[in-house]
Amino acid sequence: MIHSTVVIDPSASIDEGVEIGPYSVIGANVSIGSGSIIGSHVTINGTTTIGKGNRIYQFASIGEDPQDKKYAGEASFLEIGDNNQIREFTTIHRGTTQDKNITVIGNDNLFMAYTHVAHDCVIANDVILANAASLGGHVHIGSHVILGGFSIVHQFCHLGDHCFSAMGSAISKDIPPYVMVGGRPTKPHGINSVGLERRGYSADAILHIKRAYKALYKSGMSLADATNKIIEMAEQYPELKPMISFLEKSNRSILR
């Protein structure tokens, strides 16, 4: 059902079965997939593609212009996958030509109230941003990541799969897969073993990840030497391969 007060641009594409609440505005070139529910007073702008089964709650702003002085009105894009929950007052912005010109959100993510996803971010699947967590531009978030309430992530940082930040973390460098961070200043605090257990990692796999963490953070080795040590370990323990790939590609260095 689409409420009679909704304003929809003629160029928008709304699949059958989409529900849109009172006083929402759907702008030009917006596409919304079947089974999605848009609450009241939601604004969706720009060239924004929203997949199936998403729920966007009241007062969210989706696909708005980037908050970047370099943005000059050029066409830019936002792509949202399937089965995401976007709660009240969340803001998600489109990309810029300084990157790939697109912000990308995967599937099955939860954005709690007042969260912010800036331009050119890439978020994978099964991610949770707790209340008021905010991402600067160009941030990449892997799958199964949880950011605690009021966590902030500096521009261009990458966070690996299964990592976790405590409430109020200020993240200014990359976080490797599996690692938990927290405190002020924000520092590593072991691995996300509870999350890994919930996702079916064996006790043996978690033990090997803990040993890799110790090599990286507790051994006193340089980052290069610690990475080489983990490469050796990964020959027997494949769960360490995502860690190696992440470390080899990190541009901002890691929080250490």
Contacts in CASP RR format, 6 or more apart in sequence:
PFRMAT RR
TARGET T0000
AUTHOR 0000-0000-0000
METHOD contacts of the structure
MODEL  1
MIHSTVVIDPSASIDEGVEIGPYSVIGANVSIGSGSIIGSHVTINGTTTI
GKGNRIYQFASIGEDPQDKKYAGEASFLEIGDNNQIREFTTIHRGTTQDK
NITVIGNDNLFMAYTHVAHDCVIANDVILANAASLGGHVHIGSHVILGGF
SIVHQFCHLGDHCFSAMGSAISKDIPPYVMVGGRPTKPHGINSVGLERRG
YSADAILHIKRAYKALYKSGMSLADATNKIIEMAEQYPELKPMISFLEKS
NRSILR
1 19 0 8 1.000
1 20 0 8 1.000
2 8 0 8 1.000
2 14 0 8 1.000
2 18 0 8 1.000
2 19 0 8 1.000
2 20 0 8 1.000
2 21 0 8 1.000
3 20 0 8 1.000
3 21 0 8 1.000
3 22 0 8 1.000
3 23 0 8 1.000
3 24 0 8 1.000
3 40 0 8 1.000
5 22 0 8 1.000
5 23 0 8 1.000
6 20 0 8 1.000
6 21 0 8 1.000
6 22 0 8 1.000
6 23 0 8 1.000
6 24 0 8 1.000
6 25 0 8 1.000
6 26 0 8 1.000
7 24 0 8 1.000
7 25 0 8 1.000
7 26 0 8 1.000
7 27 0 8 1.000
8 14 0 8 1.000
8 20 0 8 1.000
8 26 0 8 1.000
8 27 0 8 1.000
9 26 0 8 1.000
9 27 0 8 1.000
9 28 0 8 1.000
9 29 0 8 1.000
9 30 0 8 1.000
11 27 0 8 1.000
11 28 0 8 1.000
11 29 0 8 1.000
12 26 0 8 1.000
12 27 0 8 1.000
12 28 0 8 1.000
12 29 0 8 1.000
12 30 0 8 1.000
12 31 0 8 1.000
12 32 0 8 1.000
13 30 0 8 1.000
13 31 0 8 1.000
13 32 0 8 1.000
14 20 0 8 1.000
14 26 0 8 1.000
14 31 0 8 1.000
14 32 0 8 1.000
14 33 0 8 1.000
15 32 0 8 1.000
15 33 0 8 1.000
15 34 0 8 1.000
15 35 0 8 1.000
15 36 0 8 1.000
15 52 0 8 1.000
16 34 0 8 1.000
17 34 0 8 1.000
17 35 0 8 1.000
18 32 0 8 1.000
18 33 0 8 1.000
18 34 0 8 1.000
18 35 0 8 1.000
18 36 0 8 1.000
18 37 0 8 1.000
18 38 0 8 1.000
19 35 0 8 1.000
19 36 0 8 1.000
19 37 0 8 1.000
19 38 0 8 1.000
19 39 0 8 1.000
20 26 0 8 1.000
20 38 0 8 1.000
20 39 0 8 1.000
20 42 0 8 1.000
21 38 0 8 1.000
21 39 0 8 1.000
21 40 0 8 1.000
21 42 0 8 1.000
22 40 0 8 1.000
22 41 0 8 1.000
23 40 0 8 1.000
23 41 0 8 1.000
24 38 0 8 1.000
24 39 0 8 1.000
24 40 0 8 1.000
24 41 0 8 1.000
24 42 0 8 1.000
24 43 0 8 1.000
24 44 0 8 1.000
25 42 0 8 1.000
25 43 0 8 1.000
25 44 0 8 1.000
25 45 0 8 1.000
26 32 0 8 1.000
26 38 0 8 1.000
26 44 0 8 1.000
27 44 0 8 1.000
27 45 0 8 1.000
27 46 0 8 1.000
28 45 0 8 1.000
28 46 0 8 1.000
29 46 0 8 1.000
29 47 0 8 1.000
29 48 0 8 1.000
30 44 0 8 1.000
30 45 0 8 1.000
30 46 0 8 1.000
30 47 0 8 1.000
30 48 0 8 1.000
30 49 0 8 1.000
30 50 0 8 1.000
31 48 0 8 1.000
31 49 0 8 1.000
31 50 0 8 1.000
31 51 0 8 1.000
32 38 0 8 1.000
32 44 0 8 1.000
32 50 0 8 1.000
32 51 0 8 1.000
32 54 0 8 1.000
33 50 0 8 1.000
33 51 0 8 1.000
33 52 0 8 1.000
33 53 0 8 1.000
33 54 0 8 1.000
34 52 0 8 1.000
34 53 0 8 1.000
35 52 0 8 1.000
35 53 0 8 1.000
35 54 0 8 1.000
36 50 0 8 1.000
36 51 0 8 1.000
36 52 0 8 1.000
36 53 0 8 1.000
36 54 0 8 1.000
36 55 0 8 1.000
36 56 0 8 1.000
37 53 0 8 1.000
37 54 0 8 1.000
37 55 0 8 1.000
37 56 0 8 1.000
38 44 0 8 1.000
38 56 0 8 1.000
39 56 0 8 1.000
39 57 0 8 1.000
39 58 0 8 1.000
40 58 0 8 1.000
40 59 0 8 1.000
41 58 0 8 1.000
41 59 0 8 1.000
42 56 0 8 1.000
42 57 0 8 1.000
42 58 0 8 1.000
42 59 0 8 1.000
42 60 0 8 1.000
42 61 0 8 1.000
42 62 0 8 1.000
43 60 0 8 1.000
43 61 0 8 1.000
43 62 0 8 1.000
43 64 0 8 1.000
44 50 0 8 1.000
44 56 0 8 1.000
44 62 0 8 1.000
44 63 0 8 1.000
45 61 0 8 1.000
45 62 0 8 1.000
45 63 0 8 1.000
45 64 0 8 1.000
45 65 0 8 1.000
46 63 0 8 1.000
46 64 0 8 1.000
46 76 0 8 1.000
46 77 0 8 1.000
46 78 0 8 1.000
46 94 0 8 1.000
47 75 0 8 1.000
47 76 0 8 1.000
47 77 0 8 1.000
47 78 0 8 1.000
47 94 0 8 1.000
48 62 0 8 1.000
48 63 0 8 1.000
48 77 0 8 1.000
48 78 0 8 1.000
48 79 0 8 1.000
48 80 0 8 1.000
48 94 0 8 1.000
49 77 0 8 1.000
49 78 0 8 1.000
49 79 0 8 1.000
49 80 0 8 1.000
50 56 0 8 1.000
50 62 0 8 1.000
50 80 0 8 1.000
50 81 0 8 1.000
51 80 0 8 1.000
51 81 0 8 1.000
51 82 0 8 1.000
52 81 0 8 1.000
52 82 0 8 1.000
52 83 0 8 1.000
53 82 0 8 1.000
53 83 0 8 1.000
54 80 0 8 1.000
54 81 0 8 1.000
54 82 0 8 1.000
54 83 0 8 1.000
54 84 0 8 1.000
54 85 0 8 1.000
54 86 0 8 1.000
55 84 0 8 1.000
55 85 0 8 1.000
55 86 0 8 1.000
56 62 0 8 1.000
56 86 0 8 1.000
56 90 0 8 1.000
57 85 0 8 1.000
57 86 0 8 1.000
57 87 0 8 1.000
57 88 0 8 1.000
57 90 0 8 1.000
57 113 0 8 1.000
58 88 0 8 1.000
59 88 0 8 1.000
59 89 0 8 1.000
60 86 0 8 1.000
60 87 0 8 1.000
60 88 0 8 1.000
60 89 0 8 1.000
60 90 0 8 1.000
60 91 0 8 1.000
60 92 0 8 1.000
61 89 0 8 1.000
61 90 0 8 1.000
61 91 0 8 1.000
61 92 0 8 1.000
62 78 0 8 1.000
62 80 0 8 1.000
62 86 0 8 1.000
62 90 0 8 1.000
62 91 0 8 1.000
62 92 0 8 1.000
63 78 0 8 1.000
63 92 0 8 1.000
63 93 0 8 1.000
63 94 0 8 1.000
63 103 0 8 1.000
64 91 0 8 1.000
64 92 0 8 1.000
64 93 0 8 1.000
64 94 0 8 1.000
65 71 0 8 1.000
65 73 0 8 1.000
65 93 0 8 1.000
65 94 0 8 1.000
66 76 0 8 1.000
66 93 0 8 1.000
66 94 0 8 1.000
66 95 0 8 1.000
66 96 0 8 1.000
66 118 0 8 1.000
66 119 0 8 1.000
66 120 0 8 1.000
67 93 0 8 1.000
67 118 0 8 1.000
67 119 0 8 1.000
68 96 0 8 1.000
68 98 0 8 1.000
68 119 0 8 1.000
68 137 0 8 1.000
70 96 0 8 1.000
70 98 0 8 1.000
71 96 0 8 1.000
71 119 0 8 1.000
74 97 0 8 1.000
75 101 0 8 1.000
76 94 0 8 1.000
76 95 0 8 1.000
76 96 0 8 1.000
76 97 0 8 1.000
76 101 0 8 1.000
76 102 0 8 1.000
76 119 0 8 1.000
77 94 0 8 1.000
77 95 0 8 1.000
77 101 0 8 1.000
77 102 0 8 1.000
77 103 0 8 1.000
78 92 0 8 1.000
78 93 0 8 1.000
78 94 0 8 1.000
78 95 0 8 1.000
78 102 0 8 1.000
78 103 0 8 1.000
78 104 0 8 1.000
78 105 0 8 1.000
79 102 0 8 1.000
79 103 0 8 1.000
79 104 0 8 1.000
79 105 0 8 1.000
80 92 0 8 1.000
80 105 0 8 1.000
80 106 0 8 1.000
81 105 0 8 1.000
81 106 0 8 1.000
81 107 0 8 1.000
82 106 0 8 1.000
82 107 0 8 1.000
82 108 0 8 1.000
83 107 0 8 1.000
83 108 0 8 1.000
84 105 0 8 1.000
84 106 0 8 1.000
84 107 0 8 1.000
84 108 0 8 1.000
84 109 0 8 1.000
84 110 0 8 1.000
84 111 0 8 1.000
85 109 0 8 1.000
85 110 0 8 1.000
85 111 0 8 1.000
86 92 0 8 1.000
86 111 0 8 1.000
87 110 0 8 1.000
87 111 0 8 1.000
87 112 0 8 1.000
87 113 0 8 1.000
87 115 0 8 1.000
88 113 0 8 1.000
88 114 0 8 1.000
89 113 0 8 1.000
89 114 0 8 1.000
90 111 0 8 1.000
90 112 0 8 1.000
90 113 0 8 1.000
90 114 0 8 1.000
90 115 0 8 1.000
90 116 0 8 1.000
90 117 0 8 1.000
91 115 0 8 1.000
91 116 0 8 1.000
91 117 0 8 1.000
92 103 0 8 1.000
92 105 0 8 1.000
92 111 0 8 1.000
92 116 0 8 1.000
92 117 0 8 1.000
93 103 0 8 1.000
93 117 0 8 1.000
93 118 0 8 1.000
93 119 0 8 1.000
94 102 0 8 1.000
94 103 0 8 1.000
94 119 0 8 1.000
95 101 0 8 1.000
95 102 0 8 1.000
95 103 0 8 1.000
95 119 0 8 1.000
95 120 0 8 1.000
96 119 0 8 1.000
96 120 0 8 1.000
98 120 0 8 1.000
99 119 0 8 1.000
99 120 0 8 1.000
99 138 0 8 1.000
100 120 0 8 1.000
101 120 0 8 1.000
102 120 0 8 1.000
103 117 0 8 1.000
103 118 0 8 1.000
103 119 0 8 1.000
103 120 0 8 1.000
103 121 0 8 1.000
103 122 0 8 1.000
104 121 0 8 1.000
104 122 0 8 1.000
104 123 0 8 1.000
105 117 0 8 1.000
105 123 0 8 1.000
106 123 0 8 1.000
106 124 0 8 1.000
106 125 0 8 1.000
107 125 0 8 1.000
107 126 0 8 1.000
108 125 0 8 1.000
108 126 0 8 1.000
109 123 0 8 1.000
109 125 0 8 1.000
109 126 0 8 1.000
109 127 0 8 1.000
109 128 0 8 1.000
109 129 0 8 1.000
110 127 0 8 1.000
110 128 0 8 1.000
110 129 0 8 1.000
111 117 0 8 1.000
111 129 0 8 1.000
112 128 0 8 1.000
112 129 0 8 1.000
112 130 0 8 1.000
112 131 0 8 1.000
112 132 0 8 1.000
112 133 0 8 1.000
112 149 0 8 1.000
113 131 0 8 1.000
113 132 0 8 1.000
114 131 0 8 1.000
114 132 0 8 1.000
115 129 0 8 1.000
115 130 0 8 1.000
115 131 0 8 1.000
115 132 0 8 1.000
115 133 0 8 1.000
115 134 0 8 1.000
116 133 0 8 1.000
116 134 0 8 1.000
116 135 0 8 1.000
116 136 0 8 1.000
117 123 0 8 1.000
117 129 0 8 1.000
117 135 0 8 1.000
118 134 0 8 1.000
118 135 0 8 1.000
118 136 0 8 1.000
118 137 0 8 1.000
118 138 0 8 1.000
118 139 0 8 1.000
118 155 0 8 1.000
119 137 0 8 1.000
119 138 0 8 1.000
120 137 0 8 1.000
120 138 0 8 1.000
121 135 0 8 1.000
121 136 0 8 1.000
121 137 0 8 1.000
121 138 0 8 1.000
121 139 0 8 1.000
121 140 0 8 1.000
121 141 0 8 1.000
122 139 0 8 1.000
122 140 0 8 1.000
122 141 0 8 1.000
123 140 0 8 1.000
123 141 0 8 1.000
123 142 0 8 1.000
124 141 0 8 1.000
124 142 0 8 1.000
124 143 0 8 1.000
124 145 0 8 1.000
124 161 0 8 1.000
125 143 0 8 1.000
125 144 0 8 1.000
126 143 0 8 1.000
126 144 0 8 1.000
127 141 0 8 1.000
127 142 0 8 1.000
127 143 0 8 1.000
127 144 0 8 1.000
127 145 0 8 1.000
127 146 0 8 1.000
127 147 0 8 1.000
128 145 0 8 1.000
128 146 0 8 1.000
128 147 0 8 1.000
128 148 0 8 1.000
129 135 0 8 1.000
129 147 0 8 1.000
129 148 0 8 1.000
129 149 0 8 1.000
129 151 0 8 1.000
130 146 0 8 1.000
130 147 0 8 1.000
130 148 0 8 1.000
130 149 0 8 1.000
130 151 0 8 1.000
130 167 0 8 1.000
131 149 0 8 1.000
131 150 0 8 1.000
132 149 0 8 1.000
132 150 0 8 1.000
133 147 0 8 1.000
133 148 0 8 1.000
133 149 0 8 1.000
133 150 0 8 1.000
133 151 0 8 1.000
133 152 0 8 1.000
133 153 0 8 1.000
134 151 0 8 1.000
134 152 0 8 1.000
134 153 0 8 1.000
135 141 0 8 1.000
135 153 0 8 1.000
136 152 0 8 1.000
136 153 0 8 1.000
136 154 0 8 1.000
136 155 0 8 1.000
137 155 0 8 1.000
137 156 0 8 1.000
138 155 0 8 1.000
138 156 0 8 1.000
139 153 0 8 1.000
139 154 0 8 1.000
139 155 0 8 1.000
139 156 0 8 1.000
139 157 0 8 1.000
139 158 0 8 1.000
139 159 0 8 1.000
140 157 0 8 1.000
140 158 0 8 1.000
140 159 0 8 1.000
141 147 0 8 1.000
141 158 0 8 1.000
141 159 0 8 1.000
141 160 0 8 1.000
142 159 0 8 1.000
142 160 0 8 1.000
142 161 0 8 1.000
143 161 0 8 1.000
143 162 0 8 1.000
144 161 0 8 1.000
144 162 0 8 1.000
144 195 0 8 1.000
144 199 0 8 1.000
145 159 0 8 1.000
145 160 0 8 1.000
145 161 0 8 1.000
145 162 0 8 1.000
145 163 0 8 1.000
145 164 0 8 1.000
146 164 0 8 1.000
146 165 0 8 1.000
146 192 0 8 1.000
147 153 0 8 1.000
147 165 0 8 1.000
147 169 0 8 1.000
148 164 0 8 1.000
148 165 0 8 1.000
148 166 0 8 1.000
148 167 0 8 1.000
148 168 0 8 1.000
148 169 0 8 1.000
149 167 0 8 1.000
149 168 0 8 1.000
150 167 0 8 1.000
150 168 0 8 1.000
151 165 0 8 1.000
151 166 0 8 1.000
151 167 0 8 1.000
151 168 0 8 1.000
151 169 0 8 1.000
151 170 0 8 1.000
151 171 0 8 1.000
152 168 0 8 1.000
152 169 0 8 1.000
152 170 0 8 1.000
152 171 0 8 1.000
153 159 0 8 1.000
153 171 0 8 1.000
154 170 0 8 1.000
154 171 0 8 1.000
154 172 0 8 1.000
154 173 0 8 1.000
156 251 0 8 1.000
156 252 0 8 1.000
157 171 0 8 1.000
157 172 0 8 1.000
157 173 0 8 1.000
157 174 0 8 1.000
157 175 0 8 1.000
157 252 0 8 1.000
158 174 0 8 1.000
158 175 0 8 1.000
158 246 0 8 1.000
158 249 0 8 1.000
158 250 0 8 1.000
158 251 0 8 1.000
158 252 0 8 1.000
159 171 0 8 1.000
159 174 0 8 1.000
159 175 0 8 1.000
160 174 0 8 1.000
160 175 0 8 1.000
160 176 0 8 1.000
160 177 0 8 1.000
160 178 0 8 1.000
160 242 0 8 1.000
160 246 0 8 1.000
161 177 0 8 1.000
161 178 0 8 1.000
161 242 0 8 1.000
162 177 0 8 1.000
162 178 0 8 1.000
162 192 0 8 1.000
162 195 0 8 1.000
162 196 0 8 1.000
162 199 0 8 1.000
163 175 0 8 1.000
163 176 0 8 1.000
163 177 0 8 1.000
163 178 0 8 1.000
163 179 0 8 1.000
163 180 0 8 1.000
163 181 0 8 1.000
163 192 0 8 1.000
164 179 0 8 1.000
164 180 0 8 1.000
164 181 0 8 1.000
164 192 0 8 1.000
164 195 0 8 1.000
165 171 0 8 1.000
165 175 0 8 1.000
165 180 0 8 1.000
165 181 0 8 1.000
165 182 0 8 1.000
165 186 0 8 1.000
166 180 0 8 1.000
166 181 0 8 1.000
166 182 0 8 1.000
166 183 0 8 1.000
166 189 0 8 1.000
168 182 0 8 1.000
168 183 0 8 1.000
168 184 0 8 1.000
169 181 0 8 1.000
169 182 0 8 1.000
169 183 0 8 1.000
169 186 0 8 1.000
170 184 0 8 1.000
170 185 0 8 1.000
170 186 0 8 1.000
171 181 0 8 1.000
171 186 0 8 1.000
171 255 0 8 1.000
172 186 0 8 1.000
172 255 0 8 1.000
173 252 0 8 1.000
173 253 0 8 1.000
173 254 0 8 1.000
173 255 0 8 1.000
173 256 0 8 1.000
174 246 0 8 1.000
174 250 0 8 1.000
174 251 0 8 1.000
174 252 0 8 1.000
174 253 0 8 1.000
174 254 0 8 1.000
174 255 0 8 1.000
175 181 0 8 1.000
175 188 0 8 1.000
175 254 0 8 1.000
175 255 0 8 1.000
176 216 0 8 1.000
176 243 0 8 1.000
176 246 0 8 1.000
176 247 0 8 1.000
176 250 0 8 1.000
176 254 0 8 1.000
177 242 0 8 1.000
177 243 0 8 1.000
177 246 0 8 1.000
178 191 0 8 1.000
178 192 0 8 1.000
178 196 0 8 1.000
178 209 0 8 1.000
178 213 0 8 1.000
178 243 0 8 1.000
179 188 0 8 1.000
179 190 0 8 1.000
179 191 0 8 1.000
179 192 0 8 1.000
179 213 0 8 1.000
179 255 0 8 1.000
180 188 0 8 1.000
180 189 0 8 1.000
180 190 0 8 1.000
180 191 0 8 1.000
180 192 0 8 1.000
181 187 0 8 1.000
181 188 0 8 1.000
181 189 0 8 1.000
181 255 0 8 1.000
182 189 0 8 1.000
183 189 0 8 1.000
186 255 0 8 1.000
187 255 0 8 1.000
188 213 0 8 1.000
188 217 0 8 1.000
188 255 0 8 1.000
188 256 0 8 1.000
190 210 0 8 1.000
190 213 0 8 1.000
190 217 0 8 1.000
191 206 0 8 1.000
191 209 0 8 1.000
191 210 0 8 1.000
191 213 0 8 1.000
193 206 0 8 1.000
193 209 0 8 1.000
193 210 0 8 1.000
196 205 0 8 1.000
196 206 0 8 1.000
196 209 0 8 1.000
197 206 0 8 1.000
201 209 0 8 1.000
201 239 0 8 1.000
205 237 0 8 1.000
205 239 0 8 1.000
208 233 0 8 1.000
208 237 0 8 1.000
208 239 0 8 1.000
208 240 0 8 1.000
209 239 0 8 1.000
209 240 0 8 1.000
209 243 0 8 1.000
211 233 0 8 1.000
212 230 0 8 1.000
212 233 0 8 1.000
212 240 0 8 1.000
212 243 0 8 1.000
215 221 0 8 1.000
215 226 0 8 1.000
215 229 0 8 1.000
215 230 0 8 1.000
215 233 0 8 1.000
216 223 0 8 1.000
216 226 0 8 1.000
216 227 0 8 1.000
216 230 0 8 1.000
216 254 0 8 1.000
216 256 0 8 1.000
217 256 0 8 1.000
219 226 0 8 1.000
219 229 0 8 1.000
220 226 0 8 1.000
221 229 0 8 1.000
223 247 0 8 1.000
223 253 0 8 1.000
223 254 0 8 1.000
223 256 0 8 1.000
227 244 0 8 1.000
227 247 0 8 1.000
227 248 0 8 1.000
230 240 0 8 1.000
230 243 0 8 1.000
230 244 0 8 1.000
230 247 0 8 1.000
231 244 0 8 1.000
233 240 0 8 1.000
234 240 0 8 1.000
234 241 0 8 1.000
234 243 0 8 1.000
234 244 0 8 1.000
247 254 0 8 1.000
END
